[in-house]
């Protein structure tokens, strides 16, 4: 069986850390952010960790589960 191609849409949205966690950007950062409180704006700057059911799918599409 040949190599699998990396899904570019997934590679732009998710990153895998050195310990194997899947990180993603926080949603809701596009617009309408001036009405948010300071705490919410600060929390949106941080990357989040993806949920467990999504981890396996992301790792397969990024070809990192070899």
N, C-alpha and C positions, 0 to 999 in steps of 0.2 A: 504494500500500500504506500502511495506517495505521501509527501508532506501535505499538511493542511495549511491553507492560506489563513493569515491573520485577518479577522474581521475588523476593518479599519474604523467603523462606527463605534465598536466596543473599545478599541484601543484608545480612542480619543476621550471616552467617557470614564473609563476605569483604569486604575493603576494597581499593581500588586506590590505590596511592601516586601521587605526582605524576609519577614517572618511568615509571609503567606496570606496576610489579610488583604482583602479587596477594598480599596478606598474609592470614593466617588465625591463629586462636588455636591455641595448643598443646593437644593432646589430653591427657586423663588428669588433669584438674585437679579433678574432682568430689569424690571422696572417696578414702579410703585413702592420704592423703598424709602422715600422720604417720610412717609407716615409711620414707619416702624420705629420702635423705641431703640435706644442705644444698645441695650442688651441683645435684642434680636439681630440688629445689624452686625454686631460683633460676632455673634454665633454663626451667622451666615458666611463669614470669612473662612471658617474652618472647614476642612474636608471631613466628610462623614465616612463611617464604615458601612459597607453594604451588608444586607441581611444574609443569613446563612443559606437559604434556598438559592440565592442568586450566585453564591460563590463558585459552585461547581460549574455552572453554565459559563460564567465569565472566564474561568481558568481554562476551560476547553476551547473557547473561541479565541483566546489569546495564545494558545499553544504552549502554555507554561506547565501543563500537567503531563510531563513526559516520563 
